[in-house]
Amino acid sequence: MMSWMKCCVFPLVLLCMWQLQEGAQACTCPYDHPQTQFCQSDVAIKAKVVSEAAGEFEYDVTYDIKLTKILKGPIRYYDTICTASSSAACGVTLDKGVEYFITGQRKSDGSLCVSSCNYVVPWKSSHDTPVEHFMMGCECKITRCAVWDRQPN
């Protein structure tokens, strides 16, 4: 009787653990060059985070922002940015009082949403890759090379 349990229960437990692992999903984004992220975005702005609030749905967060500059996209005033509430759902965390260079997507209602798949960095560190270079155009396609295949830690 004991050998039957060892024979059948152990593989069954392994199968259940494998299924649990398959069910656990996390955010995955291609590691794109910042220029590619800029070109694929609908909007690019410079904005300072004023406050954070729960979003319309339980799984999102809304940041109130003070828009400083529109670098790409339709000329309209954005006063909020939405994102998922967790990094597992590709959400980003923004700090109050910090000015950011933000690329994102427009929703059908015109609001701006960002994810960890977008290029979102503090404005000061964005000058490591000068913003002016992004605005030179998207005709030039940046290809992957060995340097870009190594993701930063």
Secondary structure, DSSP 8 states (H G I E B T S, - for coil): -HHHHHHHHHHHHHHHHHHHHHH----------HHHHHHH-SEEEEEEEEEEEE-SSTTEEEEEEEEEEEEES-S----EEEEESSGGGT-----TT-EEEEEEEE-TTS-EE--TTS-EEEHHHHTTS-HHHHTT-S-S-----HHHHS---
